[in-house]
Amino acid sequence: MLTLSPKAPFLYKPQNPNPKTQHYKPQTNGIYCKSELQSERGLEFETGETFFRHESAKGRDLGVLAASLYNQSKGKLRVLDALCGCGIRSLRYLMEAKADFVLANDANDEHRRVILDNLKRVDRGFGDERKWVVTHLDANRLLSECYLQKDFFDLIDIDSFGSDISLFLRSAMNTLSFDGLLYVTSTDGHSSGGHHPDHTLAAYGAYVRPMPFSNEVGLRMLIGGAVREASVLGYYITPLFSYYSYHGPVFRVMLRVNRGKLLENRHYGFITYCNKCGDSQEFSWAELGQISCSCNGSHDPSSLIISGPLWIGPLHSAAYISEMINLAEEWGWIGNGAETDLEKLLKQMLDESDPRLKSGYIKMDEMASRAKINSPPLRTMMSAMQKEGYATSRSHIALNAIKTDCPMSECIRIAKELQGVNSFAV
């Protein structure tokens, strides 16, 4: 059996037991950089021929902030980077989050030199003081070996391709410490768009159909799949933040995993969208068979689209995002006068944490098209909605869209009144 803990000799010698898995390179819009020296947050590293995206830096920033907060609160941090690529995430967990130990794994042993060269920026140490180890195993095999050896980790980062994350969820949860963090990824925008409902049913246990807010559905599908796997193991999860980026696309979610059952399927249900009126709603399992829309479209089955089961709770924890903002300010990443992309993202996530906001978002273009008017400015529209008692937030997922608890029909009325148009006119 392999011994992976820094508390015992590391016996693994790089090998290639599964060439098909190890040398697989997904065909995406990403870049395979060749021996270029890169820099991120002041850390220099090589990419070799690994798959690397500059655009994913914000996702790495978020992961490091979460890891550091865990270290500060628990006084310890052991990280398993299951699909480490060139090792930049592992390096940042060591350097910035001050991880006690990082296990950096990439199935392709051809990347070993690049990973070692990058991690050598941190003294590896010896014996019980070892700071990092590099392995080249199939991720599920590695996770299973760690679980069997009772070698648990406080944060497991799985930056996977497509819907592959569904293959790792159960073994990753088994390998987490209690109250540990699981940082998961999907890049399957085609499925979240409702184009492969049979695939999403197999991978995430959710039958997903096309909806105007499909990228948010992608995040809720990912969280929902984790909810299902956690429930089987007797755990429950809490999303700390959920991040969508259009490049890829990339869906990243940080989950806190605890022992215990999700009470009464709370926040795990179904989302509907009515093609006739444009409204979206949430329904629990107990409401199955009673799903309808209040508009006339409820009598036309083809007008009501249902997807689920999905996560229908908040995408972020407001308290946790506030802690991330404070730490980012302390580190000088944000709050220097000029609003950075990271600062804008964190503030939007904080606004999106309002529990009154329902699933989905309203695209201003769709609202204007239904109202047959020009779209009012986003801020003007949000201000008018707030004056009428509705909760609103900009969406970090879609540029010209509003998250709100306001029905589409009310949005149309408010927009028309802003432009002095009779809301009862046809």
VOPAGU-2260 file (C-alpha; in pm, 1 decimal, decimal comma):
REM VOPAGU-2260
SITE   aa  ch    i         X         Y         Z
SITE  MET   A    0       0,0       0,0       0,0
SITE  LEU   A    1     119,7     351,2     -77,0
SITE  THR   A    2     221,7     570,4     212,0
SITE  LEU   A    3     131,0     930,8     132,1
SITE  SER   A    4     145,5    1104,0     468,6
SITE  PRO   A    5     443,7    1323,9     552,0
SITE  LYS   A    6     455,3    1139,6     883,4
SITE  ALA   A    7     590,3     827,8     714,0
SITE  PRO   A    8     838,8     750,7     436,1
SITE  PHE   A    9     698,0     817,3      91,4
SITE  LEU   A   10     730,8     496,6    -105,7
SITE  TYR   A   11     571,9     589,4    -436,3
SITE  LYS   A   12     787,7     590,7    -747,3
SITE  PRO   A   13     647,4     768,2   -1055,2
SITE  GLN   A   14     499,8     526,8   -1301,8
SITE  ASN   A   15     237,2     517,4   -1570,4
SITE  PRO   A   16     -18,5     247,4   -1483,5
SITE  ASN   A   17    -289,5     392,6   -1706,0
SITE  PRO   A   18    -149,9     567,9   -2014,2
SITE  LYS   A   19    -494,5     640,6   -2158,9
SITE  THR   A   20    -593,5     833,1   -1849,1
SITE  GLN   A   21    -262,2    1000,9   -1784,9
SITE  HIS   A   22    -194,5    1135,2   -2130,6
SITE  TYR   A   23    -549,0    1244,1   -2211,4
SITE  LYS   A   24    -562,2    1609,7   -2312,4
SITE  PRO   A   25    -919,1    1747,1   -2335,0
SITE  GLN   A   26    -996,7    1952,5   -2643,0
SITE  THR   A   27   -1106,6    2290,1   -2510,0
SITE  ASN   A   28   -1035,9    2655,3   -2571,0
SITE  GLY   A   29    -760,9    2653,7   -2309,6
SITE  ILE   A   30    -391,8    2684,0   -2384,8
SITE  TYR   A   31    -116,3    2428,4   -2345,2
SITE  CYS   A   32     171,5    2659,6   -2262,0
SITE  LYS   A   33     522,0    2545,8   -2357,3
SITE  SER   A   34     798,4    2621,6   -2107,7
SITE  GLU   A   35     687,3    2978,0   -2042,5
SITE  LEU   A   36     773,0    3158,1   -1719,9
SITE  GLN   A   37     453,6    3300,0   -1571,8
SITE  SER   A   38     378,9    3522,7   -1274,1
SITE  GLU   A   39      71,3    3529,7   -1051,5
SITE  ARG   A   40      37,8    3740,2    -735,7
SITE  GLY   A   41     414,9    3787,8    -744,7
SITE  LEU   A   42     493,3    3415,6    -767,4
SITE  GLU   A   43     689,5    3299,6   -1068,9
SITE  PHE   A   44     631,6    2952,5   -1211,5
SITE  GLU   A   45     665,0    2748,0   -1527,2
SITE  THR   A   46     378,9    2588,2   -1715,7
SITE  GLY   A   47     571,4    2347,2   -1936,5
SITE  GLU   A   48     323,9    2167,2   -2161,6
SITE  THR   A   49      52,0    2151,7   -1898,0
SITE  PHE   A   50    -298,6    2287,0   -1950,0
SITE  PHE   A   51    -302,6    2637,6   -1805,2
SITE  ARG   A   52    -540,6    2934,5   -1820,7
SITE  HIS   A   53    -441,8    3285,6   -1715,7
SITE  GLU   A   54    -814,9    3362,5   -1692,8
SITE  SER   A   55    -856,5    3115,7   -1405,0
SITE  ALA   A   56    -649,7    3335,1   -1170,1
SITE  LYS   A   57    -960,0    3468,6    -991,0
SITE  GLY   A   58   -1072,2    3113,8    -917,1
SITE  ARG   A   59    -727,9    3045,5    -769,0
SITE  ASP   A   60    -749,3    3369,1    -567,4
SITE  LEU   A   61   -1081,3    3256,9    -419,1
SITE  GLY   A   62    -940,8    2914,7    -330,9
SITE  VAL   A   63    -637,7    3063,6    -155,9
SITE  LEU   A   64    -853,3    3304,7      45,5
SITE  ALA   A   65   -1075,6    3017,6     160,6
SITE  ALA   A   66    -774,6    2800,7     246,2
SITE  SER   A   67    -617,5    3079,0     450,9
SITE  LEU   A   68    -941,8    3143,1     640,4
SITE  TYR   A   69    -957,7    2773,5     725,2
SITE  ASN   A   70    -598,2    2779,5     847,4
SITE  GLN   A   71    -665,1    3085,0    1062,0
SITE  SER   A   72    -977,1    2933,1    1220,9
SITE  LYS   A   73    -851,2    2575,4    1270,5
SITE  GLY   A   74    -480,1    2631,7    1319,5
SITE  LYS   A   75    -396,8    2368,2    1056,7
SITE  LEU   A   76    -423,0    2314,5     682,1
SITE  ARG   A   77    -352,3    2000,4     481,9
SITE  VAL   A   78    -434,7    2029,1     111,0
SITE  LEU   A   79    -478,2    1766,3    -159,1
SITE  ASP   A   80    -456,5    1912,6    -510,5
SITE  ALA   A   81    -593,6    1615,4    -704,6
SITE  LEU   A   82    -539,7    1744,5   -1060,9
SITE  CYS   A   83    -260,2    1992,0   -1010,5
SITE  GLY   A   84    -143,2    2060,0   -1369,1
SITE  CYS   A   85     173,7    2269,5   -1343,5
SITE  GLY   A   86     131,5    2300,9    -965,6
SITE  ILE   A   87      47,8    2670,9    -939,5
SITE  ARG   A   88    -248,1    2607,7    -707,1
SITE  SER   A   89     -33,3    2386,9    -484,7
SITE  LEU   A   90     238,8    2653,7    -478,6
SITE  ARG   A   91      -8,9    2923,8    -381,9
SITE  TYR   A   92    -162,4    2710,2    -106,4
SITE  LEU   A   93     188,5    2667,9      36,4
SITE  MET   A   94     310,0    3024,4      -5,1
SITE  GLU   A   95      -3,1    3232,1      53,4
SITE  ALA   A   96    -235,2    3014,0     263,3
SITE  LYS   A   97      62,1    2879,7     464,0
SITE  ALA   A   98     -49,7    2518,2     426,7
SITE  ASP   A   99     121,0    2272,2     660,2
SITE  PHE   A  100     131,5    2011,2     385,7
SITE  VAL   A  101      24,9    1985,6      20,5
SITE  LEU   A  102     -11,3    1666,3    -178,8
SITE  ALA   A  103      17,8    1770,4    -545,5
SITE  ASN   A  104    -106,4    1502,9    -783,7
SITE  ASP   A  105    -121,4    1493,8   -1160,7
SITE  ALA   A  106    -184,8    1168,5   -1344,8
SITE  ASN   A  107      55,9    1261,7   -1624,8
SITE  ASP   A  108     408,8    1184,9   -1502,0
SITE  GLU   A  109     550,2    1383,7   -1797,0
SITE  HIS   A  110     460,5    1694,5   -1594,4
SITE  ARG   A  111     675,0    1588,5   -1299,3
SITE  ARG   A  112     976,2    1811,2   -1375,4
SITE  VAL   A  113     759,4    2122,8   -1409,9
SITE  ILE   A  114     569,5    2053,5   -1087,7
SITE  LEU   A  115     886,0    1980,5    -889,6
SITE  ASP   A  116    1061,7    2291,1   -1021,5
SITE  ASN   A  117     765,9    2508,1    -921,5
SITE  LEU   A  118     722,1    2359,4    -574,7
SITE  LYS   A  119    1096,3    2378,2    -503,0
SITE  ARG   A  120    1034,7    2743,9    -431,4
SITE  VAL   A  121     919,5    2607,0     -94,2
SITE  ASP   A  122    1165,3    2399,2     108,1
SITE  ARG   A  123    1020,8    2046,6     106,8
SITE  GLY   A  124    1155,5    1948,4     448,1
SITE  PHE   A  125    1205,8    1597,1     583,2
SITE  GLY   A  126    1012,3    1336,8     779,6
SITE  ASP   A  127     732,3    1478,1     991,7
SITE  GLU   A  128     823,7    1827,9     874,7
SITE  ARG   A  129     771,3    1749,6     506,1
SITE  LYS   A  130     577,3    2032,0     340,5
SITE  TRP   A  131     483,7    1880,8       5,8
SITE  VAL   A  132     482,4    1563,2    -201,6
SITE  VAL   A  133     422,7    1508,8    -574,8
SITE  THR   A  134     243,2    1197,7    -703,4
SITE  HIS   A  135     121,8    1073,9   -1041,8
SITE  LEU   A  136    -184,8     861,2    -979,6
SITE  ASP   A  137    -538,3     844,5   -1106,3
SITE  ALA   A  138    -719,6    1090,1    -877,0
SITE  ASN   A  139    -976,6     837,6    -755,5
SITE  ARG   A  140    -706,7     584,9    -675,2
SITE  LEU   A  141    -513,8     847,6    -479,7
SITE  LEU   A  142    -822,2     957,8    -285,9
SITE  SER   A  143    -910,0     595,5    -206,0
SITE  GLU   A  144    -555,3     521,1     -86,8
SITE  CYS   A  145    -563,1     823,9     143,0
SITE  TYR   A  146    -901,0     719,7     282,7
SITE  LEU   A  147    -786,9     362,7     349,3
SITE  GLN   A  148    -480,2     493,8     532,3
SITE  LYS   A  149    -695,4     740,3     727,7
SITE  ASP   A  150    -484,7    1016,8     577,1
SITE  PHE   A  151    -743,7    1295,9     576,1
SITE  PHE   A  152    -717,3    1644,8     428,9
SITE  ASP   A  153    -869,8    1977,9     529,1
SITE  LEU   A  154    -909,5    2105,3     172,3
SITE  ILE   A  155    -937,9    1899,0    -143,7
SITE  ASP   A  156    -917,1    2088,3    -473,2
SITE  ILE   A  157   -1041,4    1903,3    -782,7
SITE  ASP   A  158   -1006,7    2119,0   -1093,3
SITE  SER   A  159   -1156,8    1868,4   -1336,0
SITE  PHE   A  160   -1269,0    1883,6   -1698,5
SITE  GLY   A  161   -1625,3    1853,8   -1830,1
SITE  SER   A  162   -1852,7    1666,6   -1589,8
SITE  ASP   A  163   -1571,0    1445,1   -1458,4
SITE  ILE   A  164   -1614,9    1592,2   -1109,4
SITE  SER   A  165   -1911,2    1357,3   -1058,4
SITE  LEU   A  166   -1662,7    1068,0   -1067,6
SITE  PHE   A  167   -1461,5    1207,7    -774,4
SITE  LEU   A  168   -1721,6    1347,9    -533,8
SITE  ARG   A  169   -1776,3    1040,2    -318,6
SITE  SER   A  170   -1410,4     945,2    -277,2
SITE  ALA   A  171   -1320,0    1309,3    -209,3
SITE  MET   A  172   -1581,6    1345,6      64,7
SITE  ASN   A  173   -1456,7    1027,9     229,6
SITE  THR   A  174   -1104,3    1172,7     236,2
SITE  LEU   A  175   -1200,6    1508,6     387,4
SITE  SER   A  176   -1152,1    1599,4     750,8
SITE  PHE   A  177   -1471,1    1680,3     939,3
SITE  ASP   A  178   -1577,9    2036,4     858,3
SITE  GLY   A  179   -1337,7    2025,9     564,0
SITE  LEU   A  180   -1352,1    2218,9     236,4
SITE  LEU   A  181   -1412,5    2068,5    -107,0
SITE  TYR   A  182   -1333,9    2293,0    -406,4
SITE  VAL   A  183   -1491,1    2142,0    -717,7
SITE  THR   A  184   -1504,9    2230,8   -1086,9
SITE  SER   A  185   -1714,6    2159,5   -1394,1
SITE  THR   A  186   -1656,3    2292,6   -1745,2
SITE  ASP   A  187   -1962,4    2128,3   -1900,6
SITE  GLY   A  188   -2155,2    2432,7   -2024,3
SITE  HIS   A  189   -2331,8    2228,3   -2291,3
SITE  SER   A  190   -2504,1    2009,6   -2033,0
SITE  SER   A  191   -2591,6    2298,8   -1801,6
SITE  GLY   A  192   -2757,0    2458,1   -2105,3
SITE  GLY   A  193   -3003,9    2170,3   -2111,6
SITE  HIS   A  194   -2870,3    2011,0   -2429,5
SITE  HIS   A  195   -2790,9    1672,4   -2272,3
SITE  PRO   A  196   -3051,3    1605,7   -1999,5
SITE  ASP   A  197   -2978,6    1232,9   -1996,0
SITE  HIS   A  198   -2612,0    1308,4   -1930,1
SITE  THR   A  199   -2685,2    1548,7   -1643,4
SITE  LEU   A  200   -2921,9    1291,0   -1496,7
SITE  ALA   A  201   -2643,9    1031,4   -1498,5
SITE  ALA   A  202   -2369,1    1265,9   -1375,9
SITE  TYR   A  203   -2554,1    1485,9   -1126,9
SITE  GLY   A  204   -2890,8    1318,7   -1072,5
SITE  ALA   A  205   -3066,2    1619,1   -1230,4
SITE  TYR   A  206   -3273,9    1639,7   -1547,6
SITE  VAL   A  207   -3173,5    1979,9   -1686,2
SITE  ARG   A  208   -3358,4    2153,7   -1969,6
SITE  PRO   A  209   -3277,2    2482,3   -2151,6
SITE  MET   A  210   -3341,8    2796,3   -1945,4
SITE  PRO   A  211   -3239,9    3162,3   -1998,7
SITE  PHE   A  212   -3019,3    3148,6   -1687,0
SITE  SER   A  213   -2842,6    2823,9   -1778,7
SITE  ASN   A  214   -2505,0    2931,1   -1637,3
SITE  GLU   A  215   -2655,1    2971,0   -1291,7
SITE  VAL   A  216   -2824,9    2634,4   -1342,4
SITE  GLY   A  217   -2474,4    2495,5   -1405,9
SITE  LEU   A  218   -2364,7    2603,4   -1058,0
SITE  ARG   A  219   -2684,1    2472,7    -897,9
SITE  MET   A  220   -2648,3    2143,5   -1084,4
SITE  LEU   A  221   -2293,4    2103,9    -952,7
SITE  ILE   A  222   -2393,5    2181,5    -593,9
SITE  GLY   A  223   -2699,0    1957,3    -623,8
SITE  GLY   A  224   -2484,3    1666,4    -739,4
SITE  ALA   A  225   -2264,0    1715,6    -434,0
SITE  VAL   A  226   -2573,9    1730,0    -209,6
SITE  ARG   A  227   -2686,0    1394,1    -345,8
SITE  GLU   A  228   -2347,4    1226,5    -294,4
SITE  ALA   A  229   -2307,8    1376,5      53,4
SITE  SER   A  230   -2650,4    1251,3     159,3
SITE  VAL   A  231   -2560,2     895,6      57,8
SITE  LEU   A  232   -2254,0     912,5     285,5
SITE  GLY   A  233   -2441,8    1069,0     575,6
SITE  TYR   A  234   -2300,0    1419,5     522,5
SITE  TYR   A  235   -2447,7    1756,0     439,0
SITE  ILE   A  236   -2285,1    2041,8     251,8
SITE  THR   A  237   -2290,4    2420,1     271,1
SITE  PRO   A  238   -2190,3    2627,6     -35,1
SITE  LEU   A  239   -1950,4    2899,9      80,5
SITE  PHE   A  240   -1919,0    3058,8    -263,5
SITE  SER   A  241   -2008,3    2973,1    -622,2
SITE  TYR   A  242   -1815,9    3119,2    -913,2
SITE  TYR   A  243   -1892,2    3119,8   -1284,5
SITE  SER   A  244   -1647,5    3236,7   -1550,9
SITE  TYR   A  245   -1734,4    3249,7   -1919,2
SITE  HIS   A  246   -1396,0    3122,3   -2040,4
SITE  GLY   A  247   -1428,8    2748,3   -2072,3
SITE  PRO   A  248   -1694,8    2797,5   -1931,6
SITE  VAL   A  249   -1585,2    2725,2   -1574,8
SITE  PHE   A  250   -1813,8    2649,1   -1280,5
SITE  ARG   A  251   -1629,9    2646,3    -943,6
SITE  VAL   A  252   -1789,8    2589,0    -602,9
SITE  MET   A  253   -1637,5    2583,7    -253,6
SITE  LEU   A  254   -1829,3    2347,8     -26,3
SITE  ARG   A  255   -1804,2    2288,1     347,4
SITE  VAL   A  256   -1875,1    1923,2     428,4
SITE  ASN   A  257   -2012,1    1812,4     766,7
SITE  ARG   A  258   -2156,7    1495,3     911,7
SITE  GLY   A  259   -2537,5    1484,8     929,8
SITE  LYS   A  260   -2839,7    1474,1     701,7
SITE  LEU   A  261   -2985,2    1761,4     504,1
SITE  LEU   A  262   -3308,9    1828,7     687,9
SITE  GLU   A  263   -3626,8    1771,7     484,5
SITE  ASN   A  264   -3445,7    1814,2     151,1
SITE  ARG   A  265   -3399,1    2180,1     237,1
SITE  HIS   A  266   -3269,5    2382,1     -59,3
SITE  TYR   A  267   -3275,2    2074,2    -285,3
SITE  GLY   A  268   -3565,8    2089,5    -528,1
SITE  PHE   A  269   -3683,7    2203,8    -870,0
SITE  ILE   A  270   -3667,1    2524,4   -1075,7
SITE  THR   A  271   -3923,6    2621,9   -1336,6
SITE  TYR   A  272   -3928,1    2878,1   -1615,3
SITE  CYS   A  273   -4244,5    2981,9   -1797,8
SITE  ASN   A  274   -4194,4    3062,7   -2165,2
SITE  LYS   A  275   -4525,1    3251,0   -2170,9
SITE  CYS   A  276   -4470,2    3502,3   -1890,4
SITE  GLY   A  277   -4093,1    3470,3   -1835,8
SITE  ASP   A  278   -4121,1    3402,3   -1463,6
SITE  SER   A  279   -3912,6    3148,4   -1270,3
SITE  GLN   A  280   -4008,8    2968,6    -951,2
SITE  GLU   A  281   -3875,4    2712,0    -703,5
SITE  PHE   A  282   -4059,9    2400,8    -588,7
SITE  SER   A  283   -3987,6    2145,2    -319,0
SITE  TRP   A  284   -4022,1    1768,4    -350,4
SITE  ALA   A  285   -4350,0    1788,1    -156,9
SITE  GLU   A  286   -4491,8    2012,9    -429,8
SITE  LEU   A  287   -4432,4    1765,3    -711,5
SITE  GLY   A  288   -4759,9    1719,3    -898,3
SITE  GLN   A  289   -4864,2    2073,8    -808,2
SITE  ILE   A  290   -4609,8    2262,1   -1020,5
SITE  SER   A  291   -4770,3    2534,1   -1230,1
SITE  CYS   A  292   -4743,7    2899,6   -1322,8
SITE  SER   A  293   -4995,0    3163,0   -1216,7
SITE  CYS   A  294   -5018,6    3302,3   -1570,6
SITE  ASN   A  295   -5236,5    3153,5   -1845,8
SITE  GLY   A  296   -4939,3    2951,2   -1958,1
SITE  SER   A  297   -5001,8    2707,1   -1671,7
SITE  HIS   A  298   -5264,3    2539,7   -1890,5
SITE  ASP   A  299   -5010,9    2476,2   -2165,4
SITE  PRO   A  300   -4764,5    2205,0   -2055,0
SITE  SER   A  301   -4518,2    2303,6   -2325,9
SITE  SER   A  302   -4481,1    2656,9   -2184,0
SITE  LEU   A  303   -4350,4    2545,1   -1843,5
SITE  ILE   A  304   -3992,2    2414,0   -1828,0
SITE  ILE   A  305   -3887,2    2215,5   -1520,3
SITE  SER   A  306   -3529,2    2127,1   -1422,4
SITE  GLY   A  307   -3408,2    1936,5   -1120,3
SITE  PRO   A  308   -3347,8    1834,5    -860,1
SITE  LEU   A  309   -3096,6    2115,4    -812,7
SITE  TRP   A  310   -2962,7    2327,1    -530,3
SITE  ILE   A  311   -3219,2    2604,9    -481,2
SITE  GLY   A  312   -3062,5    2774,8    -179,8
SITE  PRO   A  313   -2818,1    3069,2    -168,2
SITE  LEU   A  314   -2512,1    3036,9    -391,6
SITE  HIS   A  315   -2289,1    3201,0    -130,6
SITE  SER   A  316   -2260,9    3248,8     245,4
SITE  ALA   A  317   -2277,1    3621,8     318,4
SITE  ALA   A  318   -2076,7    3586,1     640,2
SITE  TYR   A  319   -1806,7    3386,7     463,3
SITE  ILE   A  320   -1781,2    3626,8     168,4
SITE  SER   A  321   -1742,8    3912,1     419,5
SITE  GLU   A  322   -1448,9    3728,4     577,9
SITE  MET   A  323   -1293,8    3677,7     234,3
SITE  ILE   A  324   -1330,1    4049,4     159,0
SITE  ASN   A  325   -1165,2    4142,5     490,0
SITE  LEU   A  326    -874,3    3907,2     425,6
SITE  ALA   A  327    -831,0    4028,0      67,2
SITE  GLU   A  328    -816,7    4385,8     198,6
SITE  GLU   A  329    -562,8    4284,0     463,6
SITE  TRP   A  330    -342,6    4130,7     193,3
SITE  GLY   A  331    -376,3    4437,9     -29,5
SITE  TRP   A  332    -553,2    4246,9    -306,1
SITE  ILE   A  333    -851,8    4483,9    -294,7
SITE  GLY   A  334    -942,3    4819,3    -142,1
SITE  ASN   A  335    -658,6    5022,3    -292,0
SITE  GLY   A  336    -879,7    5284,1    -453,7
SITE  ALA   A  337    -908,5    5130,0    -798,7
SITE  GLU   A  338   -1170,5    4854,0    -796,1
SITE  THR   A  339   -1007,1    4532,7    -917,5
SITE  ASP   A  340   -1188,5    4247,3   -1089,8
SITE  LEU   A  341   -1157,1    4042,3    -770,9
SITE  GLU   A  342   -1304,8    4320,2    -558,6
SITE  LYS   A  343   -1595,8    4363,5    -798,5
SITE  LEU   A  344   -1657,4    3988,6    -797,8
SITE  LEU   A  345   -1654,7    3956,2    -418,1
SITE  LYS   A  346   -1891,3    4251,7    -375,6
SITE  GLN   A  347   -2132,2    4105,7    -630,2
SITE  MET   A  348   -2116,6    3768,8    -452,0
SITE  LEU   A  349   -2199,0    3943,6    -124,8
SITE  ASP   A  350   -2503,1    4108,5    -284,1
SITE  GLU   A  351   -2608,3    3775,6    -437,0
SITE  SER   A  352   -2604,7    3618,1     -88,9
SITE  ASP   A  353   -2938,0    3781,0       3,2
SITE  PRO   A  354   -3163,3    3484,7      95,7
SITE  ARG   A  355   -3466,8    3665,0     -48,2
SITE  LEU   A  356   -3331,2    3631,6    -402,2
SITE  LYS   A  357   -3477,8    3340,0    -593,3
SITE  SER   A  358   -3298,9    3109,3    -833,8
SITE  GLY   A  359   -3215,7    3246,4   -1176,1
SITE  TYR   A  360   -3188,6    3602,3   -1299,3
SITE  ILE   A  361   -3378,2    3833,1   -1532,2
SITE  LYS   A  362   -3196,4    3944,5   -1844,8
SITE  MET   A  363   -3270,8    4305,7   -1920,7
SITE  ASP   A  364   -3284,7    4235,0   -2294,1
SITE  GLU   A  365   -3549,6    3965,8   -2243,7
SITE  MET   A  366   -3752,1    4193,4   -2016,6
SITE  ALA   A  367   -3734,0    4479,5   -2268,4
SITE  SER   A  368   -3835,3    4248,0   -2552,2
SITE  ARG   A  369   -4140,0    4124,9   -2361,3
SITE  ALA   A  370   -4231,4    4483,5   -2265,3
SITE  LYS   A  371   -4168,2    4607,3   -2620,5
SITE  ILE   A  372   -3960,4    4898,8   -2490,3
SITE  ASN   A  373   -3597,4    4998,1   -2481,4
SITE  SER   A  374   -3415,7    4854,5   -2181,8
SITE  PRO   A  375   -3372,0    5108,0   -1899,3
SITE  PRO   A  376   -3026,9    5141,5   -1737,0
SITE  LEU   A  377   -2957,4    4853,3   -1500,8
SITE  ARG   A  378   -2897,1    5069,3   -1192,7
SITE  THR   A  379   -3210,7    5275,3   -1259,0
SITE  MET   A  380   -3416,8    4958,9   -1288,0
SITE  MET   A  381   -3271,3    4809,0    -969,8
SITE  SER   A  382   -3333,5    5130,1    -775,0
SITE  ALA   A  383   -3698,3    5141,9    -887,2
SITE  MET   A  384   -3749,6    4776,4    -792,1
SITE  GLN   A  385   -3594,7    4832,9    -448,1
SITE  LYS   A  386   -3826,6    5129,6    -385,9
SITE  GLU   A  387   -4118,4    4892,1    -433,9
SITE  GLY   A  388   -3979,1    4651,3    -173,6
SITE  TYR   A  389   -3811,9    4393,6    -398,1
SITE  ALA   A  390   -3467,7    4250,1    -329,7
SITE  THR   A  391   -3222,1    4300,6    -615,6
SITE  SER   A  392   -2862,3    4230,2    -701,5
SITE  ARG   A  393   -2644,7    4239,0   -1007,6
SITE  SER   A  394   -2546,8    3891,8   -1123,7
SITE  HIS   A  395   -2177,5    3805,6   -1143,6
SITE  ILE   A  396   -2278,6    3540,9   -1399,1
SITE  ALA   A  397   -2448,7    3760,1   -1662,0
SITE  LEU   A  398   -2346,7    4118,4   -1737,4
SITE  ASN   A  399   -2685,1    4281,7   -1803,5
SITE  ALA   A  400   -2902,1    4083,8   -1564,3
SITE  ILE   A  401   -3069,4    4123,7   -1225,5
SITE  LYS   A  402   -3119,6    3865,7    -952,5
SITE  THR   A  403   -3443,7    3945,6    -774,1
SITE  ASP   A  404   -3755,7    3815,6    -605,3
SITE  CYS   A  405   -3963,2    4034,5    -838,2
SITE  PRO   A  406   -4181,9    3847,0   -1092,9
SITE  MET   A  407   -4120,8    3922,3   -1460,2
SITE  SER   A  408   -4467,2    4081,6   -1493,6
SITE  GLU   A  409   -4382,2    4330,6   -1218,5
SITE  CYS   A  410   -4042,6    4401,6   -1377,5
SITE  ILE   A  411   -4219,2    4484,9   -1701,4
SITE  ARG   A  412   -4464,1    4716,6   -1522,3
SITE  ILE   A  413   -4182,1    4897,7   -1341,6
SITE  ALA   A  414   -3977,2    4933,3   -1661,4
SITE  LYS   A  415   -4273,0    5076,0   -1849,7
SITE  GLU   A  416   -4345,3    5324,5   -1572,6
SITE  LEU   A  417   -3983,1    5437,7   -1582,7
SITE  GLN   A  418   -4029,5    5522,4   -1947,7
SITE  GLY   A  419   -4379,5    5668,8   -1903,7
SITE  VAL   A  420   -4548,6    5387,7   -2094,5
SITE  ASN   A  421   -4896,5    5269,3   -1994,7
SITE  SER   A  422   -4834,8    4926,9   -1840,7
SITE  PHE   A  423   -5183,5    4813,9   -1947,5
SITE  ALA   A  424   -5125,9    4892,1   -2313,0
SITE  VAL   A  425   -5098,7    4595,7   -2548,3
